[in-house]
Amino acid sequence: MFDTLFSPIAINSLTVKNRIAYPSLGLLYSWDRKLNDRYLNYFTEIARGGAGIVTVGPVGVDFIGSGLAVLGLDTDEAIPDFSRVTEAIRARGASPWIQLFHAGAYTHPLLINGAPPMGPSAVYSPYSKATPREMSREDIRTVQKSFSDTAARAVEAGFDGVEVIASAGYLLTQFLSPKTNKRTDGYGGSLENRLRFPTEVLSACRQAVGEGFPLSVRMAGNDFVPESNTDEVTPAIARAYEKSGVNLINVTGGWHESKVPQLPMELPRTGYAYLAATIRKAVSVPVMASNRITTPMDAERLLNDGYCDMVNLGRVLIADPFWPAKAREGRVEEIRPCVACSQGCTDEIFSGMPVTCIGNPRAGYETERIVRPTTSPKQVMVAGAGPAGLEVAVTAAQMGHRVHLFEAGDAIGGQITLAATPPNKGELLEYIRYYRAMLARHGVTVSLSTPVTPELISQEKPDHVFVAEGAEPTRPPIPGAQDEDILSSWDVLKKDRPLGKSVAIVGGGAVGLETALHIAVKGTFSPEMFHFLSAHDAAPPERLRQGLFTGNHRVAVFEMAPRAGGDMGRSTRWIMMDNLKRYGVRLITGATVTRLSGEEVCWDDGTNEQAEHFDTVILATGSRSVTTLSAALPDLGIPYTVIGDGLAPGKFNHAIHGGFLAALQLDARG
């Protein structure tokens, strides 16, 4: 199974055991630039999972280009720490690589003690919100030497390969781009001149590591930024890299500031593999594909169809480090999914927090959160098969407890199905696939269509009960909100019910906005219809675009706060806002709704009272815990723990992490 994926590949003088690479990803596990035990434990776990290459990084080549939040290997004193991690990775059967990093104009001044960042030209960066100082010729030579010196230290630290980052809008990319490179000397102007700095960096690194040592570059297949390089130009860039001594080209998407989504669910699976295929046609060295390669089937197809020679599995291996081992053993259904939500990884980084994963409670806690066999097996009853109940059931069973999971509905998943209904949220259903497989693997008894009552608990006589009752939507104290004609967002997402031509949604948090998009998309062209009409020239481009974004409903969202989506992550909120604008959804913020009816919304905008007619009114004003069972349990005298939304309404990570940690506490309770 997956014969190509698990075949070896030669990279210069190195043979890698399979075609799977874990790429460099910011983790923020320290603020002192030092590789500590948390990094060591994390990379060790990735290596244990079976990847062929495990890349440590990003690793700064100097302070000004990386700052406090990025690991540094710019001094000899750092070598022993990196030697520890190369030894650990190699001991687990993987090849340790390192990515050398310089952010250039993307360095935030706050992270370099208030100093201005440097770049090819003094062009304002919307990413760092700063204007860099233009690098002098001396700066250029200094940075190039920093790259080559760090590459030499990497060899001394025991790495098998060195990668230089020339993607995502960082320094080498800034020199390449006519948008950020306005120089008039030999490092600016023509493509040949703009290539000079990055190719000199690569040549210097090649000289530092030696001819037989694997050298890689991570490049953008398309910057996806106006006035910058597209995939018409990048093949020539790749050829120049190969000529500079590169043995492997790692192709990814665009810059951080791109308005084209690079990572979230909006990007279809394998959506940027075509960029790798374009580069592969232009060079003779192996090429990696990146971004949203989620399943072994997708990875094998990309390799067999000639898109690439290797695949990068970044966030996928955060979600499940043992993805490679499970794929090789044919246990694909047991792979814990990465659903591209960005909540535990990208959102955390952008908030200055360490990387975790909403679906993998052990990510970043590899030596702290360990599932150990119990010495005192218990009869465990779980009430509710939402994400919290599923996780506690699986974890308790892994520990050796006898687990019986009860669900009042006719299927497992709880609110997972609800959350997966809006556009581009379908990946969340992968959790149901995963938990279904894990329940079976660990022998959890499942009873569907069976509400848990005090009588059932008395009959089952469990040693411990986990109560995962979930939540229910609330109705605010607004006159008319209790009217039966007023729907909740849950009503709309659960059932495909008829709606009027004009729809008002009260509440502009994440649920309200996702509901608005769900309704606005109704009646637009499906991807299949758009492809059919485009392929057959059945309609002019302007009509096709209209059909993509003009549906059957006019939607307005009312939000009391000054801005909508305040509870959404920084890396995904902007995408939602762009989508709502694209589909013509009106956002009415700073609006206090004062009265509702089945056909009218009245609100105060802080200055005037206003009213507008709507055919359908929907509430997205929060939820509250269901406590029916938990309120009755104290009288039964049986130990119990309330988890998930039954404890307090929260996000996926609260449910899954809470369920996991609650299971670990079983033995501690005696």
Steps between C-alpha positions, in 0.01 A plus 500: 500500500630845402808346340633824351446701816707251699775450244846648571632808321854624440578865573859567402702245703215434749235229469174580681284203601171636361348795316351669810653818642400701802573865406618790710211658690511772764413353841577778748611262776754753631561873503876486549598353160615180671404145408353373827354165610155585368641530149705184552198299612289631215750413226569162660129415479484603133800276427343207689197527273691389191573807285806472276621856564437708812592865449590711803421864458467770413848572639630853483840575351522824697297696754385786277338259254319280751467661841396353831229263374714289266766244583856611434812315389706813448755417771713195572351484849169387347649195327468254794125563531449430130724194523260358758207530261686356199601199710141452619353524149757265349457249784130475405581418138449840336742732324553830687499815286506868589350810338705821503288810540517876454175696497639825359226763492259248655682520836281676756694783670357390835690171466835667431494742793336778303764513226386547140508186287711486186402421145607546140323839488321736736153374400232490771401147604130447579601182684743650752334843485847651457721653235837324486828676448656423164786253527842631406754294309667432833166382645461266205843346552440472876165321459641266237784409736246446779321247279819314410632504859170365631499230232846392616376484860208289383742245357694501826175450695431181305231600252471294181374788287470879496206692356498874429164672512421710193121506532212652698619856442825472699836658413605297196152537354512875562814524288332296226183709487467819296241608756752522785830530314541854362879495494692654212828313558599148396247351746191664350323564174504201265412148613865408457601773743219423745616138502854599593453521878311169547728307265808638672353388834446151364847485344655612830305230686608240246863593557450486878341153509705328228409350164349172621277655765127541419396863451136603451308819440136567592353725236166654414340346194304824464523799734124563463571868562427772242812634324705202616617175342249254354534141386601631159827619654568247774627220271788728396569572867505126574750440219726768645478332840595165350798660326606644839544151643157408639415126512133529599233765439217530751204679338231674700239770442526875538588771747352554843340823380328333204124541475479152352454251788810286546409254776136484617210279394417743218806363317397167344709197587824492295397841365855621441648177368482649150769748606736215583419334167587822316840517672565127453469542123772765509770326709673164531529484881223354722206728580275504807132599499342677797175638640189298590625153410291323759452133409737220395283453193558861395873471566534181297301648213717813484814289485365257242350773283829688475418806708796451731765264637425557870215640711510741791267417788512791741186559706391150401781361717416738784152347499639147481878442508432132427329572167792330314501189720122462482503546123772241455309252718175558311329670798393806301165535680687537830695808390397792718402771252637843435190694399691819404315702764817696593369544856770312690792580272491816287255691721710424807824614334340825385384555858850444641410161642667158455366261238255231603225318306127507568472131414824365648521576873860374514644738240753712687447292816667178388661413836232656720184345361574130479235229475621231742340159560280508807576284801136516611257442211160662551158461344457838334178644365504795259180697439519681167695426181603851406871584472558507878319171558676333207845608616446399862362162389793424269765618747351311793482185286864547394589505869329164549166604649178331390304773325135517398406806294134608481352748254141625493516559125533245224865578416823605668642849453274739687564855384773387258234452233355843576842668481580324171192633318613853393708538182860378523439332837442147377847387610366490857310183412840327493483496880198271480693266270793499740300444817290228342821312415653556844188391687514173307874452544487543877185300561269777619139383523272754329125531558325746269147638537539442874462806725679466831272535801555453874310173465736375229802595709360311799442203275850505344678560834813664352803591709514840336274706275618763252219739418528664157149637458604781268328834455188655352438837332381791711247770422589851615265719707390699197127560453377254240803269520287225651263501202481154343550657155849609605754230413835420660821448305493140623157453336640619169825304513336176615218499247482616140185700563343761268600861555366828366669715240625744764662359814614674818743340742525645849849437636826553311730257676653201323174300501298791363749571223530135402121476490486813284749354253315168500181679394666740256656211306162334440415526130850579376685287246657188643867436413386227259252729327754780476755263348246366250385843388859628479631199310225529239507882475131490587496847654721809495747546792295775664190277507701210641635719778153628575378142526781416738415771752135595457261262674129486573497694827592852611668470838567760770679443831438717807781524754502710816881531514695743280623212285370158408689173548670609819520140622671375184871430461730759346612270219147415385280802581623698200407211271148494640468876455617476139251221432209688652584802285533280193153350557340835574425449869429828681668547838319746726727554800450717808135398475301427816193303395202628699205304362437203273211349315476235235534771238675799655818591683516821701837626619679799651821604329599731783341798333165395359239227529470310174283220365513278195278228357640146464329182387698285746665591831767273654664521842870425544531634851692232684434176682471365852597174665247219527506386863202267527702189583781667693245664731360157593831318551595623849206304641625171353824485696700394192822685410450716193673769292329757281692573178466691175223753443312351793766664716511825304436572131831519320691414185615164367831512683325549834287192436774269370777611733258503793383147424857375468615656827190380683578142397858530627360603838312172543792325669583808706151485650559151634 
